[in-house]
Amino acid sequence: MAWTMPFFVACSTFGGVNGGIFASSRLFFVGARQGHLPDCLAMINIKNITPLPSLIFVGLLSCLMCTTSDVYSLINYTSFIESSFIALSVSALLFLRYKQPNLKRPIKVNLIFPIVFLLICVFLIILPLYSSPMETGIGVVITLTGIPVYFLLIWPKRKPSCIENTIVYFTHSTQKLLRCVGETHKRTD
């Protein structure tokens, strides 16, 4: 009977990772639909009606992250950055609740919940800064490398022709290989 607890912990972990992969692939899909990521990630598989390119992209990123020899450093990188962005989002929520209290909101909760959540996020930001500043700094540098990539490849309305041709070729190849289409109109059925 000693095996039951580790077995159920492994099942729970697998379920959490499975849900995380599906949810994060939707984030890449929506980011691409909004024009913040390459168009090929905003494609839907015509058979399963799923964002298959985004799922594959998240799977490849996960495999890339598994190549590290020190999983604790990877956890420090990701948890610090994730907590930082969540804290920024919750801070924006609290700011808007203060500045525009009568704004229509689909979900309105008691302010104690976002405040407590923000305090937990701040703790998760401060603790790694104190305990492992090197990994935290590397995580910040990795995140900041996205800024020049965004301003070179995503932000300009008119990209250099070599980059534009590469993006179009990759998008068409993704459509053919994965049998995907872009969102052009709403389904009527």
N, C-alpha and C positions, 0 to 999 in steps of 0.2 A: 503493500500500500504506500510505501514511501515515494513511489514514482508518480503518484497521482498529482501532487502539487506542481512539480516541475512540468508535467505534461500539460496541465491546464494553463500554467503561466506561458508556456510556449504557444499554445493555441491562442491565448489572448494577445500575445505579442504579434503573432502572425496576422490576426484580425486587425489589429491597430495599424500595422504596416500596410496591409492590403487597402484599408480605408484611406490611409494617408497618400498612397500612390494614386488612387483614383481621384481623390480631392485635389491633389497638387497638379495632376495632369489637366484638370479643368481650369486651374488658374493659368497655366501656360496657354490653354486654348483661348480663354477670354482675353488674355494679354495680347495674343496674336490677332484676335478679332478687333481689338481696339487700336492696332497698328504699332504696338510696342515691341513685338517680336516678329520674326519672319512669318510670311503668309502661310507657309506650308504647315505651321502648327495650328492653324485655324481651320483645318480640313476635318470633315466628318466621313467616316467609312459608310458607304452606301448600303452595305448589307446589315451591319450591326447598329448603325446610327450612333456611333461612339467616336470620340476624338482620337482615333487610332494613332496618328502621328505624334500627338502630345503624349499619349501613353508610352509609346516606344521611346520618345525623347526622355521622359522621366525614368524609364527603365535603364536607358543607357547612362544617364547621370548617376543613377544609383549604383550601377556596376562600376562606374569610374570612381565613385567614392569608396567602394569596397577594396580598391587597390592599395589603399593606405595601410601602412604597417601598424599605426597607432590609432586605434579606434577612439580612444579618449580625447585625443587632439581634435579629431573630426567632430566629436560630440561638442566639444568646447567651441569650435568654429561656428557650427550651425546653431547651437542653442543661444549663443550670445547674439548673433545677427538676427535670428528669428525673434528673440525676446525684444530686441531693440526696435524692430519694425512693428511688432504688436504693441509695444508701449507707445510708439508714435501714433498709431491708429487709434488707440484708446484715448490718448491725450487729445487728439483731434475731435473725438466724440464728446469728451467732456468740455472742450472749448466751445464747440457748437451748442451744446446744451446750455452753456453759460451765456454766450453771445446772442443766440437765437432760440430762446426757450419755447417760442410758440410755433416753431417750424414743424410741419407735418412729418411724422416719423412712422414707419410701418410697425416698428417694435419700440416700445418705450418701457424701460425697466427703472427700478429704484436706483438712484445714483450711488448707493453704497456698494453695489456689485461692481460697477466699472472702477470705482476708486480702490476697492480691495484688490481687484485684478491688476490695476496699474501698479499698486505697491508691490505685488508679487513679481511683476515684470521688472520693476526697478531693482528689486533684490537680485533677480536673475541676471541683470546687467552689471550690477556693482560687484557681486561675488566673483565672477570670472576676471574682472579687472584687477581684483586684489590677489586672487589665488593663482591665476595663470595669465599674466599680462602678455606674454609672447604669443600664445595661441590666439588671444583676443585681438592683438594687433594684426596678426596674419589674416584673421577673419575679416577685419575691417579693410585691409588692403585688397583682399580678394573681392570684396563687395565693391570697393571704389573703382576697381578695374572695369566695372560695367559702365561707368560714366563716359569715358572716351569712346567705348564701343557704341553706346547709344547715340552720342553726338556725331559719330562718323557714319553709322550704318542705318539708323532708324529715324532720327530727327530731320535730316534734310529732305525736303520735298523732291528735289531732283538729285539723285545719286549718280556717281560716275557710271558710265555705261557698262564697264566691266563688272562692277558690283551688281548693277541692275540685272544684267544678263545672267549672272550666276544665280541670283535669287529666283529669277523666273525659271531657269533650267531646273533648279532644285525643287521648286514648287511643282512644276509639270512632272518631274520624275516621281515625286512623292504621290501625286494623283494617280499616275499610271501603276506604280508598284503596289500601293496600298488600296487602290480602288476608292479614292476619296474625292470629295467635291467640296468646294467652298460654299459658304452660306450666301445664297443669292436672293432667295425669296422664302416666305413662310409657307409651310405645308398647309394645305386646305382640308386634308382628311382627318 
